[in-house]
Amino acid sequence: MPNQEAESSFQKIVAEWGYPVLVQKVVQGEEINVIGLGDGQGSSLGLMAIKKLWITAWGKIWTGVTIKNESIIKAAEAFLKAYGWRGAFELECIATEDKIYLIEINPRFPAWVYFATGAGLNLPARLLRAAVGLPVERDSHYEAGRLYIRYTYDLVTDMETFQRIITRGES
């Protein structure tokens, strides 16, 4: 008899996202990600690895730190070489003591792209320079131990102002 909780979770996913659904064994380890920019010819215009320290209920980064992990950087370089990737990407991985498991490839910059800029790799600027045919730096120099903290901002305002924004698109 199937696990009722698992069946219910599966049905919720199908209801929200539809088919197909990929089901796989859970891999325990540290979540590490690489943000990067491919040149379309198998090389990098910049790569940075991070470890997520604290995530939201939806798995989004809330706090992270830059890391130097040769295995994940080599995996990202192999990805670029194998696919000739052009443009922005994020590789989401789970690292165990002896293996790195790729869980997701996002064909875009992640929401935390400013983390890379703040750590010294302005990848959006490099993408723009490449797009318009200007010379682009290719180094991936950044310091390990740079901390990223996402925060929210509470705003208190007049309800009338909010209503004007919602109904008229103006403040």
Number of C-alpha atoms within 10 A of each C-alpha: 3 6 7 9 9 10 11 11 11 13 13 12 13 13 10 8 10 10 9 7 10 5 7 6 5 6 11 9 14 15 20 24 27 24 25 29 27 25 20 15 13 16 20 23 22 24 23 28 26 25 23 19 16 15 13 9 7 6 10 13 19 15 17 22 20 23 20 15 14 10 12 24 18 11 15 25 17 14 16 22 17 12 12 16 19 18 22 21 21 22 21 19 20 18 20 13 7 5 11 17 15 15 12 12 13 12 14 14 17 18 9 17 18 16 23 24 14 13 19 15 24 16 26 18 12 19 21 13 14 16 11 8 9 11 9 17 15 16 11 16 12 20 13 15 14 16 16 21 13 10 8 5 5 6 6 6 8 8 9 10 11 14 13 12 12 11 8 9 9 10 10
